[in-house]
Amino acid sequence: MNISDFDYDLPEELIAQEPVEPRDASRLMVLNRQTQQIEHRLFRDIYDYLNPGDVLVLNDTRVIPARLHGERADTGGKLEVLLLRQLNETDWHVLIGGKRAETGMSIRFNGGQLTADVIDMLADAERVIRFSQPVDDLLDELGEMPLPPYIHAPLTDQERYQTIYSRNTGSAAAPTAGLHFTPDLLLAAREHGVQLAFCTLTIGLDTFQPVRVDQITEHRIHSESARLTSENARIINDAKLAGGRIVAVGTTTARTLETAAILSAGGDPSQPKESEDRCPWRPVIAFEQDTDLFIYPGYKWRAVDAMVTNFHLPRSTLLMMIGSYTGMDLMRSAYEAARQERYRFYSFGDAMLIL
């Protein structure tokens, strides 16, 4: 498929600049893949579409203040460093914006309170840097929340870019489908007979990296660290075997669950086509490893029965996943309806429930 298949025009005023309050007051578009029908509701109505016995699976990753402002030690030129992934106590995989950062270049932060050296050059603006000391305890002081570049309004409450259930730190972006849940809405899940399960996928580079090839099969997706515990795998599998549905909250959760299902069949997530079979459902297994599963139209879904997601950027791998899940025609109809109905798009925007 060509990248142009995932392009669309969006008026700038539909890009949400701040979240709605309360969280569950955002709008909810409901897509039915069987009937091809589209409904318009509020997010707090989500349990009208979920059944007792279903299980909501949530990504409990937590965003770190990953954006650091620094300067070249030799020239004083300004640099912006985005922390993507911690490699060991002092080394990080990063994106560096500013003048070209070459191996051996030193960077100062906060007047020299912290320094780092570029020790490896990767693709494009990706680098590996080594800090002069561990930075985990310094990020709250020196770092900023890494809001996407299309959000220009300042965020007064940093917790508003975190899900209410976030707990495992390390992500460079929030799993935004989960931003719509409130404590009361999660408590309502239990009252409704819907179970909760959790996974962790540490969101990294592909959230910020556009697809630059014409044929999407040529795109190299980056790997991200993912984990599903045995306890949560048991909750998910038991719910499915009892007749419930597995509802992935967000594309990151969907990616984790599908990875777990491919691994359960002895397959390789980097080559998902090779592990396809005729089984309509695969149980998930506990795992902790990197995943580079790239889901686009033609992928055979194994684990996810329904999905909660936001409205994604054109030409993004996230939109490709949605096109795989809904079918291209329904995806196009949904995005056209969202524009016509003036839905709010992207990270702080409205939500979609795909059944």
One Martini backbone bead per residue (centre of mass of N, CA, C, O) as a GRO file, in nm:
protein
  355
    1MET     BB    1   0.100   0.033   0.015
    2ASN     BB    2   0.041   0.369   0.012
    3ILE     BB    3   0.083   0.656   0.191
    4SER     BB    4  -0.165   0.808   0.057
    5ASP     BB    5  -0.386   0.621   0.200
    6PHE     BB    6  -0.303   0.802   0.486
    7ASP     BB    7  -0.434   1.066   0.391
    8TYR     BB    8  -0.538   1.397   0.524
    9ASP     BB    9  -0.742   1.666   0.588
   10LEU     BB   10  -0.688   1.926   0.849
   11PRO     BB   11  -0.800   2.151   1.040
   12GLU     BB   12  -0.633   2.323   1.278
   13GLU     BB   13  -0.884   2.369   1.478
   14LEU     BB   14  -0.900   2.038   1.539
   15ILE     BB   15  -0.653   2.067   1.717
   16ALA     BB   16  -0.595   1.987   2.025
   17GLN     BB   17  -0.464   2.198   2.298
   18GLU     BB   18  -0.664   2.080   2.519
   19PRO     BB   19  -0.819   1.935   2.765
   20VAL     BB   20  -1.092   1.816   2.889
   21GLU     BB   21  -1.352   1.891   3.134
   22PRO     BB   22  -1.377   1.624   3.211
   23ARG     BB   23  -1.239   1.352   3.075
   24ASP     BB   24  -1.537   1.210   3.005
   25ALA     BB   25  -1.635   1.465   2.804
   26SER     BB   26  -1.559   1.344   2.569
   27ARG     BB   27  -1.588   1.222   2.269
   28LEU     BB   28  -1.767   0.936   2.101
   29MET     BB   29  -1.687   0.716   1.853
   30VAL     BB   30  -1.886   0.453   1.704
   31LEU     BB   31  -1.773   0.147   1.563
   32ASN     BB   32  -1.914  -0.095   1.335
   33ARG     BB   33  -1.786  -0.355   1.151
   34GLN     BB   34  -2.044  -0.506   1.063
   35THR     BB   35  -2.249  -0.250   0.993
   36GLN     BB   36  -2.092   0.037   0.946
   37GLN     BB   37  -2.161   0.206   1.186
   38ILE     BB   38  -2.219   0.543   1.324
   39GLU     BB   39  -2.164   0.696   1.642
   40HIS     BB   40  -2.259   0.962   1.886
   41ARG     BB   41  -2.088   1.031   2.189
   42LEU     BB   42  -1.980   0.988   2.511
   43PHE     BB   43  -1.738   0.852   2.701
   44ARG     BB   44  -1.926   0.782   2.954
   45ASP     BB   45  -2.090   0.568   2.750
   46ILE     BB   46  -1.916   0.305   2.707
   47TYR     BB   47  -2.094   0.084   2.874
   48ASP     BB   48  -2.315   0.053   2.649
   49TYR     BB   49  -2.085  -0.142   2.478
   50LEU     BB   50  -2.038  -0.318   2.728
   51ASN     BB   51  -1.988  -0.631   2.887
   52PRO     BB   52  -2.018  -0.862   3.093
   53GLY     BB   53  -1.679  -1.001   3.090
   54ASP     BB   54  -1.520  -0.797   2.995
   55VAL     BB   55  -1.186  -0.659   2.904
   56LEU     BB   56  -0.979  -0.406   3.008
   57VAL     BB   57  -0.682  -0.289   2.848
   58LEU     BB   58  -0.399  -0.124   3.002
   59ASN     BB   59  -0.151   0.125   2.980
   60ASP     BB   60   0.084   0.193   3.260
   61THR     BB   61   0.246   0.406   3.155
   62ARG     BB   62   0.494   0.670   3.219
   63VAL     BB   63   0.577   0.991   3.184
   64ILE     BB   64   0.858   1.171   3.123
   65PRO     BB   65   1.071   1.450   3.149
   66ALA     BB   66   1.217   1.434   2.824
   67ARG     BB   67   1.277   1.745   2.788
   68LEU     BB   68   1.586   1.902   2.701
   69HIS     BB   69   1.784   2.193   2.762
   70GLY     BB   70   2.073   2.289   2.574
   71GLU     BB   71   2.438   2.310   2.508
   72ARG     BB   72   2.713   2.361   2.356
   73ALA     BB   73   3.031   2.358   2.488
   74ASP     BB   74   3.185   2.513   2.244
   75THR     BB   75   2.941   2.739   2.135
   76GLY     BB   76   2.637   2.755   2.275
   77GLY     BB   77   2.444   2.604   2.119
   78LYS     BB   78   2.129   2.516   2.083
   79LEU     BB   79   1.950   2.237   2.241
   80GLU     BB   80   1.740   1.944   2.194
   81VAL     BB   81   1.644   1.678   2.419
   82LEU     BB   82   1.507   1.349   2.364
   83LEU     BB   83   1.402   1.102   2.559
   84LEU     BB   84   1.357   0.751   2.477
   85ARG     BB   85   1.595   0.554   2.612
   86GLN     BB   86   1.719   0.348   2.852
   87LEU     BB   87   2.027   0.159   2.872
   88ASN     BB   88   2.147   0.274   3.141
   89GLU     BB   89   2.246   0.469   3.393
   90THR     BB   90   2.376   0.694   3.154
   91ASP     BB   91   2.245   0.583   2.892
   92TRP     BB   92   2.086   0.728   2.588
   93HIS     BB   93   1.823   0.738   2.375
   94VAL     BB   94   1.799   1.004   2.128
   95LEU     BB   95   1.692   1.329   2.036
   96ILE     BB   96   1.844   1.590   1.830
   97GLY     BB   97   1.804   1.938   1.829
   98GLY     BB   98   1.987   2.124   1.591
   99LYS     BB   99   2.288   2.109   1.566
  100ARG     BB  100   2.504   1.895   1.467
  101ALA     BB  101   2.555   1.580   1.625
  102GLU     BB  102   2.861   1.451   1.722
  103THR     BB  103   3.097   1.261   1.803
  104GLY     BB  104   3.211   1.407   2.118
  105MET     BB  105   3.002   1.588   2.191
  106SER     BB  106   2.914   1.841   2.421
  107ILE     BB  107   2.664   1.886   2.684
  108ARG     BB  108   2.479   2.140   2.848
  109PHE     BB  109   2.304   2.169   3.164
  110ASN     BB  110   2.226   2.409   3.363
  111GLY     BB  111   2.523   2.544   3.346
  112GLY     BB  112   2.664   2.239   3.416
  113GLN     BB  113   2.520   2.045   3.616
  114LEU     BB  114   2.494   1.893   3.336
  115THR     BB  115   2.635   1.634   3.128
  116ALA     BB  116   2.708   1.529   2.779
  117ASP     BB  117   2.793   1.265   2.546
  118VAL     BB  118   2.848   1.171   2.228
  119ILE     BB  119   2.876   0.808   2.133
  120ASP     BB  120   2.641   0.787   1.902
  121MET     BB  121   2.534   0.744   1.562
  122LEU     BB  122   2.234   0.746   1.411
  123ALA     BB  123   1.956   0.796   1.271
  124ASP     BB  124   1.949   1.097   1.193
  125ALA     BB  125   1.871   1.237   1.520
  126GLU     BB  126   1.994   0.995   1.643
  127ARG     BB  127   2.129   0.913   1.972
  128VAL     BB  128   2.401   0.849   2.197
  129ILE     BB  129   2.420   0.928   2.542
  130ARG     BB  130   2.644   1.043   2.817
  131PHE     BB  131   2.613   1.100   3.131
  132SER     BB  132   2.770   1.223   3.425
  133GLN     BB  133   2.492   1.119   3.548
  134PRO     BB  134   2.227   1.025   3.681
  135VAL     BB  135   1.880   1.148   3.587
  136ASP     BB  136   1.623   1.056   3.732
  137ASP     BB  137   1.634   1.285   3.976
  138LEU     BB  138   1.646   1.545   3.754
  139LEU     BB  139   1.390   1.569   3.567
  140ASP     BB  140   1.193   1.743   3.735
  141GLU     BB  141   1.392   1.994   3.709
  142LEU     BB  142   1.500   1.982   3.386
  143GLY     BB  143   1.240   1.883   3.264
  144GLU     BB  144   0.988   1.821   3.016
  145MET     BB  145   0.701   1.772   2.883
  146PRO     BB  146   0.649   1.582   2.574
  147LEU     BB  147   0.489   1.746   2.379
  148PRO     BB  148   0.361   1.776   2.098
  149PRO     BB  149   0.419   1.999   1.831
  150TYR     BB  150   0.093   2.064   1.791
  151ILE     BB  151   0.123   2.178   2.084
  152HIS     BB  152   0.103   2.524   2.208
  153ALA     BB  153  -0.017   2.498   2.474
  154PRO     BB  154   0.012   2.518   2.792
  155LEU     BB  155   0.067   2.298   3.073
  156THR     BB  156  -0.043   2.327   3.397
  157ASP     BB  157  -0.105   2.009   3.424
  158GLN     BB  158   0.100   1.738   3.409
  159GLU     BB  159  -0.118   1.507   3.473
  160ARG     BB  160  -0.284   1.547   3.200
  161TYR     BB  161  -0.042   1.357   3.054
  162GLN     BB  162  -0.177   1.134   3.235
  163THR     BB  163  -0.283   0.863   3.351
  164ILE     BB  164  -0.450   0.746   3.636
  165TYR     BB  165  -0.270   0.450   3.600
  166SER     BB  166   0.010   0.539   3.615
  167ARG     BB  167   0.354   0.372   3.702
  168ASN     BB  168   0.559   0.312   3.457
  169THR     BB  169   0.838   0.448   3.381
  170GLY     BB  170   0.967   0.591   3.033
  171SER     BB  171   0.801   0.763   2.851
  172ALA     BB  172   0.764   1.000   2.561
  173ALA     BB  173   0.452   0.923   2.580
  174ALA     BB  174   0.119   0.900   2.580
  175PRO     BB  175  -0.164   0.691   2.624
  176THR     BB  176  -0.429   0.864   2.504
  177ALA     BB  177  -0.681   0.678   2.534
  178GLY     BB  178  -0.659   0.691   2.865
  179LEU     BB  179  -0.733   1.002   2.930
  180HIS     BB  180  -1.062   0.953   2.964
  181PHE     BB  181  -1.025   0.834   3.237
  182THR     BB  182  -1.177   0.791   3.545
  183PRO     BB  183  -1.224   0.677   3.851
  184ASP     BB  184  -1.533   0.635   3.819
  185LEU     BB  185  -1.514   0.476   3.549
  186LEU     BB  186  -1.352   0.237   3.669
  187LEU     BB  187  -1.557   0.162   3.889
  188ALA     BB  188  -1.788   0.104   3.684
  189ALA     BB  189  -1.674  -0.153   3.570
  190ARG     BB  190  -1.732  -0.336   3.812
  191GLU     BB  191  -2.039  -0.283   3.821
  192HIS     BB  192  -2.064  -0.396   3.510
  193GLY     BB  193  -1.847  -0.650   3.484
  194VAL     BB  194  -1.574  -0.520   3.413
  195GLN     BB  195  -1.255  -0.583   3.357
  196LEU     BB  196  -0.907  -0.543   3.458
  197ALA     BB  197  -0.604  -0.485   3.270
  198PHE     BB  198  -0.237  -0.493   3.234
  199CYS     BB  199   0.019  -0.314   3.065
  200THR     BB  200   0.356  -0.248   2.914
  201LEU     BB  201   0.443   0.033   2.701
  202THR     BB  202   0.722   0.200   2.588
  203ILE     BB  203   0.716   0.501   2.447
  204GLY     BB  204   0.867   0.616   2.145
  205LEU     BB  205   0.975   0.710   1.833
  206ASP     BB  206   0.711   0.659   1.647
  207THR     BB  207   0.553   0.905   1.757
  208PHE     BB  208   0.777   1.113   1.601
  209GLN     BB  209   0.796   0.936   1.335
  210PRO     BB  210   0.776   0.956   1.016
  211VAL     BB  211   0.673   0.839   0.712
  212ARG     BB  212   0.914   0.826   0.419
  213VAL     BB  213   0.769   0.616   0.248
  214ASP     BB  214   0.566   0.498   0.000
  215GLN     BB  215   0.598   0.204   0.099
  216ILE     BB  216   0.503   0.065   0.394
  217THR     BB  217   0.681  -0.203   0.384
  218GLU     BB  218   0.957  -0.015   0.407
  219HIS     BB  219   0.914   0.039   0.691
  220ARG     BB  220   1.088   0.111   0.998
  221ILE     BB  221   1.017  -0.004   1.293
  222HIS     BB  222   1.037   0.053   1.620
  223SER     BB  223   1.129  -0.056   1.917
  224GLU     BB  224   0.956  -0.168   2.218
  225SER     BB  225   0.893  -0.196   2.544
  226ALA     BB  226   0.736  -0.498   2.679
  227ARG     BB  227   0.462  -0.604   2.913
  228LEU     BB  228   0.323  -0.922   3.044
  229THR     BB  229   0.177  -1.067   3.290
  230SER     BB  230   0.053  -1.355   3.420
  231GLU     BB  231  -0.193  -1.233   3.558
  232ASN     BB  232  -0.302  -1.074   3.310
  233ALA     BB  233  -0.317  -1.311   3.115
  234ARG     BB  234  -0.527  -1.466   3.279
  235ILE     BB  235  -0.755  -1.259   3.273
  236ILE     BB  236  -0.783  -1.252   2.965
  237ASN     BB  237  -0.826  -1.555   2.903
  238ASP     BB  238  -1.066  -1.607   3.093
  239ALA     BB  239  -1.257  -1.405   2.963
  240LYS     BB  240  -1.261  -1.532   2.680
  241LEU     BB  241  -1.351  -1.826   2.765
  242ALA     BB  242  -1.626  -1.690   2.898
  243GLY     BB  243  -1.716  -1.468   2.650
  244GLY     BB  244  -1.542  -1.234   2.637
  245ARG     BB  245  -1.384  -0.926   2.566
  246ILE     BB  246  -1.105  -0.771   2.416
  247VAL     BB  247  -1.014  -0.439   2.526
  248ALA     BB  248  -0.821  -0.205   2.378
  249VAL     BB  249  -0.640   0.069   2.517
  250GLY     BB  250  -0.495   0.131   2.253
  251THR     BB  251  -0.230   0.077   2.037
  252THR     BB  252  -0.024  -0.024   2.249
  253THR     BB  253  -0.197  -0.250   2.360
  254ALA     BB  254  -0.246  -0.396   2.095
  255ARG     BB  255   0.054  -0.457   2.040
  256THR     BB  256   0.098  -0.630   2.294
  257LEU     BB  257  -0.122  -0.847   2.250
  258GLU     BB  258  -0.026  -0.942   1.969
  259THR     BB  259   0.249  -1.030   2.061
  260ALA     BB  260   0.150  -1.242   2.269
  261ALA     BB  261  -0.001  -1.417   2.054
  262ILE     BB  262   0.240  -1.483   1.871
  263LEU     BB  263   0.416  -1.613   2.094
  264SER     BB  264   0.213  -1.844   2.167
  265ALA     BB  265   0.267  -1.966   1.857
  266GLY     BB  266   0.585  -1.922   1.793
  267GLY     BB  267   0.631  -1.646   1.686
  268ASP     BB  268   0.728  -1.343   1.501
  269PRO     BB  269   0.671  -1.005   1.532
  270SER     BB  270   0.859  -0.922   1.279
  271GLN     BB  271   0.690  -1.186   1.131
  272PRO     BB  272   0.361  -1.228   1.129
  273LYS     BB  273   0.289  -1.392   0.869
  274GLU     BB  274   0.440  -1.663   0.955
  275SER     BB  275   0.214  -1.710   1.211
  276GLU     BB  276  -0.023  -1.787   1.060
  277ASP     BB  277  -0.365  -1.899   1.101
  278ARG     BB  278  -0.702  -2.035   1.155
  279CYS     BB  279  -0.722  -1.913   1.422
  280PRO     BB  280  -0.940  -1.675   1.568
  281TRP     BB  281  -0.776  -1.732   1.844
  282ARG     BB  282  -0.524  -1.618   2.077
  283PRO     BB  283  -0.356  -1.657   2.334
  284VAL     BB  284  -0.189  -1.509   2.589
  285ILE     BB  285   0.139  -1.424   2.704
  286ALA     BB  286   0.390  -1.390   2.896
  287PHE     BB  287   0.611  -1.096   2.872
  288GLU     BB  288   0.962  -0.955   2.818
  289GLN     BB  289   1.011  -0.733   2.545
  290ASP     BB  290   1.074  -0.643   2.247
  291THR     BB  291   0.880  -0.466   1.990
  292ASP     BB  292   0.826  -0.470   1.606
  293LEU     BB  293   0.531  -0.454   1.547
  294PHE     BB  294   0.365  -0.419   1.226
  295ILE     BB  295   0.048  -0.270   1.167
  296TYR     BB  296  -0.134  -0.344   0.869
  297PRO     BB  297  -0.291  -0.401   0.604
  298GLY     BB  298  -0.329  -0.771   0.631
  299TYR     BB  299  -0.344  -0.823   0.910
  300LYS     BB  300  -0.387  -1.079   1.159
  301TRP     BB  301  -0.595  -1.091   1.408
  302ARG     BB  302  -0.584  -1.250   1.750
  303ALA     BB  303  -0.692  -1.078   2.032
  304VAL     BB  304  -0.863  -0.830   1.944
  305ASP     BB  305  -1.211  -0.715   1.973
  306ALA     BB  306  -1.151  -0.418   2.082
  307MET     BB  307  -1.118  -0.046   2.051
  308VAL     BB  308  -0.945   0.228   2.194
  309THR     BB  309  -0.916   0.559   2.040
  310ASN     BB  310  -0.780   0.801   1.865
  311PHE     BB  311  -0.695   1.061   1.650
  312HIS     BB  312  -0.472   1.046   1.385
  313LEU     BB  313  -0.217   1.099   1.200
  314PRO     BB  314  -0.107   1.135   0.914
  315ARG     BB  315   0.108   0.888   0.801
  316SER     BB  316   0.078   0.682   1.034
  317THR     BB  317   0.110   0.388   1.209
  318LEU     BB  318  -0.156   0.422   1.363
  319LEU     BB  319  -0.342   0.447   1.115
  320MET     BB  320  -0.267   0.172   0.997
  321MET     BB  321  -0.387   0.006   1.224
  322ILE     BB  322  -0.678   0.104   1.189
  323GLY     BB  323  -0.710   0.009   0.895
  324SER     BB  324  -0.678  -0.290   0.974
  325TYR     BB  325  -0.924  -0.306   1.179
  326THR     BB  326  -1.168  -0.164   0.999
  327GLY     BB  327  -1.092  -0.080   0.738
  328MET     BB  328  -1.061   0.155   0.497
  329ASP     BB  329  -1.352   0.257   0.455
  330LEU     BB  330  -1.429   0.309   0.754
  331MET     BB  331  -1.201   0.496   0.820
  332ARG     BB  332  -1.272   0.718   0.618
  333SER     BB  333  -1.559   0.769   0.723
  334ALA     BB  334  -1.479   0.848   1.012
  335TYR     BB  335  -1.293   1.092   0.943
  336GLU     BB  336  -1.506   1.250   0.791
  337ALA     BB  337  -1.709   1.267   1.025
  338ALA     BB  338  -1.519   1.413   1.222
  339ARG     BB  339  -1.495   1.668   1.054
  340GLN     BB  340  -1.799   1.736   1.025
  341GLU     BB  341  -1.841   1.714   1.361
  342ARG     BB  342  -1.595   1.844   1.512
  343TYR     BB  343  -1.371   1.694   1.613
  344ARG     BB  344  -1.106   1.616   1.823
  345PHE     BB  345  -0.759   1.592   1.773
  346TYR     BB  346  -0.546   1.382   1.907
  347SER     BB  347  -0.416   1.372   2.219
  348PHE     BB  348  -0.660   1.589   2.328
  349GLY     BB  349  -0.885   1.441   2.205
  350ASP     BB  350  -1.097   1.233   2.091
  351ALA     BB  351  -1.284   0.928   2.060
  352MET     BB  352  -1.274   0.567   1.980
  353LEU     BB  353  -1.499   0.289   1.922
  354ILE     BB  354  -1.417  -0.045   1.823
  355LEU     BB  355  -1.638  -0.334   1.731
   0.00000   0.00000   0.00000
